[in-house]
Each structure stands twice: as C-alpha cells, then as structure tokens.
Amino acid sequence: MTRAVHPTPTRLHTTHAGTRTMNPRTLLANRIRIRIRMRIRIPIRIGAGILAALSVNTGLLGHATGQTLAEPAQRISDPVIHADYASYTAQQKRIQALNDSARHRVASYSLSKAQCWLDVSFHEYSRNDRSPFPQAALTESFRITDYLARGGDPASPSNPAAQTPLVNNAERLRPDLWTLAEQLKQQAGYRCAEQRLACAEVELVHAGNEIKQQGWRHAKPYVQIAEDQFWEAQAAANACNPPPTASLAAPPPPTQTAPIAPVPVIREANVLFNFDKRDIPNVRVMTLERLDRLLAELMVGTMTAQRITVTGHADISNFTGDNQYNVRLARDRAEIIRTYMAAKGIPFGLITVDSKSDTQQVAPCERKRGSQAEYQECLLPNRRVEVVVEAVRAAR
C-alpha cells in the first residue's frame, strides 16, 4: 500500500525503489500498553540543563515543565530526543507521585486514563510519528495529572479525564463501543472496570487517529486492542462483587454457560539497538523493558504463544564495503533476542528468526543534516528487532 506524500511526512517507510510505504510489521510497536519506567540512560554530553529536567518539577505540582515536545523537524539530534524522553519521564513521575500520595489508585479511571494517554503518545513518538498526535496525547495526560495534583475531585465533570477528546482530529470509530462505555460507567461493577475502560477509550481515539492518517489497514490492530479492552472491562464489571447489602435473600443458582473458544491475539514489541551493535548491553533500556513486559505476560499464562517471529533490521549506514554486512548484523540482532527470550523461559523451538537487512527503513534521515552522531541517532528506529507473538487467550 503506497502512502500519499504530504508536506511533512509521518512514519514513512522508504524502499530501495524510492516509493514511500508503511511497513505492516511495524504497525504495532507494542500491542500491550507498557508503562514507561524511569530508567533512561542519558549520555553525559547532553548537558546539565536536560539532566535537570529529570530531577526538578516532577512532584505533585511539577506542572511547569516537561509537557511540550520538540517540533518534529528538530527531532534529529541526541539532545533534543533525550529532552523529549525527559518530558515523558517527568510525566510518568507525576503519575507515580499521585499514586504515592495514597489519594489515587493506580487502577482508578482518572489515573489510568492519564497513563494510557502517556503510553499512546510515547508509542507514536517512538514510531517517528511527525503528526501533532504525540503532543496532543501527552497534553491530555498532563491535563489530568495537573487537575488531580491541584486537589481536583475525580468525580467532578470538570475533571479532564471525564472527557475523551478526539485529538488530532481523530475519527470517531465504533459508536457502539462508546455507548457501551457510558453503560459500564453506570453499572454496579464499574469500580472493577475503571482501568480497562479508561484505556479502551484512549485506544479507540488512537485507532481513529490511525485511520485518519493511514486508513483502515493500519488502524485495524488498534481497533482490535480497543475491542479487547472493552470486552475485558465488561467482563470485569460483570464479575465484580457488588457492595454488601442488608438483603438476606439467597443468591440465585449459577447459570450454566457453554464454553467459549479461545481468543486469538497478537502481541508485538520492537527492540532498538545502538549504532553498529548487536548485544544486549547495547539495547535501548526502555525498549528492552517493553519486551520484558511481553515475556512476563507469556510466562504467567495470561495467553499461550503458538508462534513467535523475531525479525532483525539494520539502518542504511554501512561503510564496510561488504554488501552482506547488514544482512549479518540484522540476523545477529535477531539471534541475540531469541537467545534472550529463551533464557527468560520461552521455548526456543517456538521462535523463528528472520533478517531484513536494511530493506525496511521506517525513519528516513538526511545524511547532510547535523553531525554524524545526530545522523546515527535519527536512524535509531531502523536498528530494530521486531518480535511478533501469535497466541491464544483463554476465554474468560
């Protein structure tokens, strides 16, 4: 599928023929909404100003900094990218601080919605989305935490979490699911479904943004995520034990339901490598944590993997004179990730390894812009290993 070329291209995939298309395998960098942790390796050369952003104004009222990302055209250098990472880290700390205050549960609707806005923002930022969506989603996360940090009532209509705006002019998909969301909020078991429902609403906006930018084919995985989360929210609400009442009436006998077939699911994670590296110490920390979160879900039995594909990629920088160098580099990266997964308890035989060399670039960069280090950092999304898990989840 060929994308139209816009004045400011977003997440374009450049083939050797020069056409710009999206790589379908990178549509979903991580289908689980991972939680952005605070361990980010910041090179010393970034400078004290950016490092300070990680340590100041990240408490309950740390609303003055860390909410604005760099303009897309500026995201080509280490300092700018790491400053944006610092903004994400600062917002994650605000969410943690609200929970640490013991006033807001992690699974509460408001805090969950702040987290999920943050997650989808970082997800698209890491995919080199040059549209306003990453900034708009991050802003929604910040608006919620700022309101709560100032002592706002979560149940008040003025709580920003009470609304789910269609940021970046996202399309309003699936009216039936939005209706279901309102019904669940009135249900007795809503308190057990708050987290899933908040994230389902955000994910549906995420899907609407994708369909607006790139069409149904690219939005479909996110629609599936939203559907699953709405289904899980409904199941959680139905299973939630109601508050005790004064009634002494005997409960009705349990109803017999027919068994439901397992639900097929797909989970994905991208692991990014430093320039010309192929070992675990040179994997970017946050991307390895995404993979760890996916592996943890497999190990606890939430779903059963049937097939795992690990595909290695390299960027287009190859100054060795060896045409096969990037082929081997990409395969070595895939092999080291397979070994890492096996060491975590994933059956080695389930994992298939492939190498795409440098044939599927997702971040086109101009070599003439900036320093060599900046050029290499711009190419970071291309130095990846894609992990795709095809699994089934037991019906609940």
Protein Blocks (a to p, Z undefined) as FASTA:
>chain_A
ZZdddfbdghiacdfkopacddfklmpmblbacdddfbdcddfklojklmmmmmgokafk
lmkgokaccdfklmmbfklmmmmmmmmmmmmmmmmmmmmnopacfklmklmmmmmmmmmm
mmmmmnopabfklmmmmmmmmmmmmmmmnopafkbmklmklpccdehhiacehkllmmmm
mmmmmpmklmmmmmmmmmmmmmmmmmmmmmmmnojklmmmmmmmmmmmmmmmmmmmmmpc
cdddfbfbdcdddddddddddddddddddddddehiabfklgcfklmmmmmmmmmmmmno
paccfbdcddddddfbdckopaklmmmmmmmmmmmmmmmmmmnopafklpccddehjmlc
fbdcdfkgocfklmmmmmmmmmccddddddddddZZ
